[in-house]
Amino acid sequence: MLVLPMLFGAFNHRNPHLAGPPRSFPGPDNKDCWHLAMSGGYIYILGSHTGTLYIGVTSNLYLRVMQHKEGTWEGFTATYGCKRLLYFEGYEDIRTAIAREKQRKGWRREKKLNLIGTINPEFKDLAQTWGWKMITVHEKMYP
C-alpha cells in the first residue's frame, strides 16, 4: 500500500525543534498534496545524474533527503552523487519499512525503474522544492 507522507514546509532541518505546522508540498503533478502525518518509517529511492540508484529507509524523510542533498550523509549516496528523490513510500511501522527496503534492494534494476515510473514517469526530483518558502510581494526574502 502506497502512503505518501506529510512534510513540514517550515521545518528547519538544522534545528528540528523549529518545525512549523503541517503544510502542503508540491507533489509529482505540481499540485499541492495534503498527506497524513505518520510516526513510522519511509523507504525512498534516490538517483544520480548518471543513473545510479540508491534505496534507503528513514523515520524522517524530509531530514534524510536534505542530508543527502547537502552531502552531510556520508557513504554510497555522497560517493555516487545520488541526490534526486525519485520515489518514496510511507509505513505506519518502521519495521515494515525496513523489511520492504530489504526486499526492494534485492530487486533487479529494471523492476526498480518500473516502480519509480508508477508515480514519477518523468523521473523528476520529487523534493526539488522542499525547504523553499513561498513569499508574497509584501514580504522580504531576508528579514
C-alpha positions as CSV (number, residue, x, y, z in Angstrom):
1,M,0.0,0.0,0.0
2,L,1.4,3.4,-1.0
3,V,1.1,6.0,1.6
4,L,2.6,9.4,0.9
5,P,4.0,11.4,3.8
6,M,3.1,14.8,5.0
7,L,6.1,17.1,5.1
8,F,6.7,20.2,7.1
9,G,7.1,23.3,4.8
10,A,8.6,25.3,7.7
11,F,10.7,22.5,9.0
12,N,14.2,23.7,9.8
13,H,16.5,20.6,9.2
14,R,19.4,22.3,11.0
15,N,17.2,22.7,14.1
16,P,14.3,20.2,14.2
17,H,12.8,22.0,17.2
18,L,11.8,24.9,14.9
19,A,9.3,22.7,13.0
20,G,6.3,24.6,11.9
21,P,2.7,23.4,11.4
22,P,1.8,20.8,8.8
23,R,1.7,22.3,5.4
24,S,1.2,21.1,1.8
25,F,4.0,20.5,-0.6
26,P,4.0,20.1,-4.4
27,G,3.6,16.5,-5.5
28,P,4.7,14.9,-8.7
29,D,1.9,16.6,-10.7
30,N,2.8,20.0,-9.3
31,K,-0.4,20.3,-7.3
32,D,-0.5,20.8,-3.6
33,C,-0.8,17.5,-1.8
34,W,-2.1,17.0,1.8
35,H,-0.9,13.9,3.5
36,L,-1.4,12.2,6.8
37,A,1.4,12.5,9.4
38,M,3.0,9.3,10.4
39,S,5.3,8.1,13.2
40,G,6.5,5.1,11.3
41,G,9.0,5.0,8.5
42,Y,9.7,5.6,4.9
43,I,11.5,3.9,2.1
44,Y,12.9,6.0,-0.6
45,I,14.8,5.8,-3.9
46,L,17.4,8.4,-4.8
47,G,19.0,8.7,-8.2
48,S,22.2,10.4,-9.6
49,H,22.7,12.3,-12.8
50,T,24.5,9.2,-14.2
51,G,21.6,6.9,-13.4
52,T,22.8,5.3,-10.2
53,L,20.0,4.3,-7.8
54,Y,20.0,4.1,-4.0
55,I,17.3,2.6,-1.8
56,G,17.1,3.7,1.8
57,V,14.9,3.7,4.9
58,T,14.3,6.5,7.4
59,S,11.9,7.7,10.1
60,N,12.2,11.4,8.9
61,L,12.0,11.6,5.1
62,Y,12.4,15.4,4.8
63,L,15.5,15.5,7.1
64,R,17.2,12.5,5.3
65,V,16.6,13.8,1.8
66,M,18.0,17.2,2.9
67,Q,21.1,15.4,4.3
68,H,21.6,13.6,1.0
69,K,21.2,16.8,-1.0
70,E,23.6,18.8,1.2
71,G,26.1,16.0,1.2
72,T,26.1,15.6,5.0
73,W,25.0,12.0,4.8
74,E,28.3,10.1,4.0
75,G,28.6,6.9,2.2
76,F,27.2,5.5,-1.1
77,T,25.0,8.4,-1.9
78,A,27.7,11.0,-1.4
79,T,30.3,9.0,-3.4
80,Y,27.9,8.4,-6.3
81,G,26.0,11.7,-6.2
82,C,22.6,10.3,-5.5
83,K,20.6,13.5,-4.6
84,R,17.4,13.3,-6.6
85,L,14.4,11.8,-4.8
86,L,12.6,9.6,-7.4
87,Y,10.2,7.6,-5.2
88,F,9.1,7.1,-1.7
89,E,6.6,5.1,0.4
90,G,5.4,5.6,4.0
91,Y,4.6,3.0,6.5
92,E,3.0,3.1,9.9
93,D,5.6,0.8,11.4
94,I,9.3,1.3,10.9
95,R,9.9,-2.5,11.0
96,T,7.6,-2.8,7.9
97,A,9.6,-0.1,6.2
98,I,12.9,-1.9,7.0
99,A,11.6,-5.2,5.7
100,R,10.3,-3.5,2.5
101,E,13.7,-1.8,2.0
102,K,15.5,-5.1,2.2
103,Q,13.0,-6.6,-0.3
104,R,13.4,-3.7,-2.7
105,K,17.2,-3.8,-2.5
106,G,17.1,-7.4,-3.8
107,W,15.1,-6.3,-6.9
108,R,16.7,-6.1,-10.3
109,R,17.3,-2.6,-11.7
110,E,14.5,-2.9,-14.3
111,K,12.0,-3.7,-11.6
112,K,13.1,-0.7,-9.6
113,L,12.8,1.6,-12.6
114,N,9.3,0.3,-13.3
115,L,8.3,1.0,-9.7
116,I,9.6,4.6,-10.0
117,G,7.7,5.0,-13.2
118,T,4.4,4.2,-11.5
119,I,4.4,7.6,-9.6
120,N,7.1,9.5,-11.3
121,P,7.2,8.6,-15.1
122,E,9.4,11.6,-15.9
123,F,11.9,10.8,-13.2
124,K,11.8,14.3,-11.8
125,D,13.2,15.2,-8.4
126,L,10.2,14.9,-6.1
127,A,12.0,17.0,-3.4
128,Q,13.2,19.8,-5.8
129,T,11.3,22.5,-3.9
130,W,11.4,21.1,-0.4
131,G,12.7,23.6,2.1
132,W,11.5,26.6,-0.1
133,K,9.1,29.1,1.3
134,M,6.8,31.0,-1.0
135,I,6.7,34.7,-0.2
136,T,4.2,37.4,-1.2
137,V,5.1,40.7,-2.8
138,H,4.9,42.4,0.6
139,E,7.4,40.0,2.3
140,K,11.1,40.3,2.2
141,M,13.3,37.4,1.2
142,Y,15.7,38.1,4.1
143,P,14.4,39.8,7.3
